[in-house]
Amino acid sequence: MRAYSTDLRERIIRVVAEGRPMREAARRFGVSVSAVKRYVVRQQETGSLERKPIPGGPRKIRREQDAILLARLEAEPDATVREHCAWWAEHQGQEVSEATMWRALHRLGWTHKKNHWQPASVTKKRGPPGASRSPSSIQSSSSLSTKAAPTPP
């Protein structure tokens, strides 16, 4: 979902309040009709167009601590999530769940492959889905022949 400025939302509401159809307001401001409806309902229910606060509490592993976690990953790529949690509790004095640790690791761009952690860029495919492979990675047709090899005389 794209966030629009309060000023834009107010202008959209003003156009609808003047009697213009929601579709016209959406087209005029380059937003979806659903967004216009949401703004109208929010204005009617709350009297405000301010965005709702993001649910949930603050992060347990804060951005300032990312470097610590990254150093830990590089030092112990074979450690399990549970072991990372135990290390975090011991060295940072903060108990975190495995889910919290997973989120932090993925936020740093690391993934778990073949029993160790590695940056996700190492595991990414080289090209968009459905793209043809490079000619050097495709076997030549002569090596794919199903004919029997000729026998020497």
C-alpha positions as CSV (number, residue, x, y, z in Angstrom):
1,M,0.0,0.0,0.0
2,R,1.4,3.4,-1.0
3,A,1.2,6.2,1.5
4,Y,0.1,9.6,0.3
5,S,0.6,13.0,2.1
6,T,-2.1,14.4,4.4
7,D,-2.4,17.3,2.0
8,L,-3.2,15.1,-0.9
9,R,-5.7,13.1,1.1
10,E,-7.4,16.4,2.2
11,R,-7.6,17.6,-1.4
12,I,-9.2,14.2,-2.4
13,I,-11.8,14.5,0.4
14,R,-12.6,18.1,-0.6
15,V,-13.3,17.0,-4.3
16,V,-15.6,14.2,-3.1
17,A,-17.3,16.5,-0.6
18,E,-18.0,19.0,-3.5
19,G,-20.1,16.2,-5.1
20,R,-17.6,14.8,-7.6
21,P,-17.7,11.0,-8.1
22,M,-15.0,8.9,-6.3
23,R,-13.8,7.5,-9.7
24,E,-13.2,11.0,-11.0
25,A,-11.3,12.0,-7.8
26,A,-9.2,8.9,-8.1
27,R,-8.4,9.5,-11.8
28,R,-7.7,13.2,-11.1
29,F,-5.2,12.5,-8.3
30,G,-3.7,9.3,-9.7
31,V,-4.9,7.1,-6.8
32,S,-7.1,4.0,-6.7
33,V,-10.8,4.2,-6.1
34,S,-10.2,2.0,-3.0
35,A,-7.9,4.6,-1.6
36,V,-10.5,7.4,-2.1
37,K,-13.1,5.2,-0.3
38,R,-10.7,4.5,2.5
39,Y,-10.1,8.2,3.0
40,V,-13.8,9.1,2.9
41,V,-14.6,6.4,5.5
42,R,-11.6,7.4,7.7
43,Q,-12.7,11.0,7.6
44,Q,-16.3,10.1,8.5
45,E,-15.3,7.7,11.4
46,T,-12.5,9.6,13.0
47,G,-12.8,13.1,11.7
48,S,-9.1,13.0,10.7
49,L,-7.1,11.8,7.7
50,E,-4.0,11.0,9.8
51,R,-2.5,7.6,9.2
52,K,-3.1,4.9,11.8
53,P,0.0,4.0,13.9
54,I,1.9,0.9,12.9
55,P,0.8,-1.9,15.2
56,G,3.2,-3.7,17.5
57,G,6.0,-2.6,19.7
58,P,9.5,-1.4,18.9
59,R,12.1,-3.8,17.6
60,K,13.8,-5.9,20.1
61,I,17.0,-5.9,18.0
62,R,17.5,-2.3,17.0
63,R,19.2,-0.9,13.9
64,E,22.1,0.3,16.1
65,Q,22.7,-3.4,17.0
66,D,22.8,-4.7,13.5
67,A,26.6,-4.4,13.2
68,I,26.9,-6.6,16.3
69,L,24.6,-9.3,14.9
70,L,26.3,-9.1,11.5
71,A,29.7,-9.7,13.1
72,R,28.2,-12.7,15.0
73,L,26.9,-14.1,11.7
74,E,30.2,-13.8,10.0
75,A,32.0,-15.3,13.0
76,E,29.6,-18.2,13.4
77,P,27.8,-19.0,10.1
78,D,27.0,-22.6,11.2
79,A,25.2,-21.6,14.4
80,T,21.5,-22.3,14.7
81,V,18.9,-19.6,15.3
82,R,18.6,-21.0,18.9
83,E,22.3,-20.7,19.4
84,H,22.3,-17.1,18.1
85,C,19.5,-16.3,20.5
86,A,21.4,-17.8,23.4
87,W,24.5,-15.8,22.4
88,W,22.5,-12.6,22.1
89,A,21.1,-13.1,25.6
90,E,24.5,-13.8,27.1
91,H,26.4,-10.9,25.3
92,Q,23.6,-8.3,25.0
93,G,21.7,-9.2,28.1
94,Q,18.4,-9.4,26.2
95,E,16.3,-12.5,25.7
96,V,14.8,-12.7,22.2
97,S,12.6,-15.3,20.6
98,E,13.7,-17.4,17.6
99,A,11.1,-15.5,15.5
100,T,12.7,-12.2,16.5
101,M,16.1,-13.5,15.6
102,W,14.9,-14.8,12.2
103,R,13.4,-11.4,11.4
104,A,16.6,-9.6,12.3
105,L,18.7,-12.0,10.3
106,H,16.5,-11.6,7.2
107,R,16.4,-7.9,7.7
108,L,20.2,-8.0,7.4
109,G,19.8,-9.9,4.1
110,W,21.1,-13.2,5.4
111,T,19.5,-16.6,4.6
112,H,20.0,-20.1,5.9
113,K,21.2,-22.5,3.3
114,K,22.8,-25.9,3.6
115,N,23.2,-25.7,7.4
116,H,24.9,-22.3,7.6
117,W,24.0,-18.7,7.3
118,Q,25.1,-16.6,4.3
119,P,24.2,-13.3,2.7
120,A,21.2,-13.7,0.4
121,S,23.1,-12.2,-2.5
122,V,25.2,-15.4,-2.6
123,T,22.1,-17.5,-3.3
124,K,20.3,-15.2,-5.7
125,K,19.8,-16.4,-9.3
126,R,21.5,-14.4,-12.0
127,G,18.7,-13.1,-14.1
128,P,14.9,-12.7,-14.1
129,P,12.6,-15.7,-13.9
130,G,12.1,-17.3,-17.3
131,A,15.2,-15.8,-18.8
132,S,17.2,-18.0,-21.1
133,R,20.5,-19.4,-19.9
134,S,23.8,-18.3,-21.3
135,P,25.0,-20.4,-24.3
136,S,28.1,-21.5,-22.3
137,S,25.8,-23.2,-19.7
138,I,23.8,-25.2,-22.3
139,Q,25.3,-28.4,-23.5
140,S,25.9,-28.7,-27.2
141,S,23.5,-30.8,-29.2
142,S,26.2,-33.3,-30.2
143,S,26.6,-34.4,-26.6
144,L,22.9,-34.9,-26.3
145,S,22.6,-37.3,-29.2
146,T,20.7,-40.6,-28.6
147,K,22.4,-42.4,-31.5
148,A,24.9,-45.1,-30.7
149,A,28.5,-44.1,-31.3
150,P,29.9,-45.6,-34.4
151,T,32.1,-48.7,-33.8
152,P,35.6,-48.6,-35.2
153,P,36.2,-51.0,-38.1
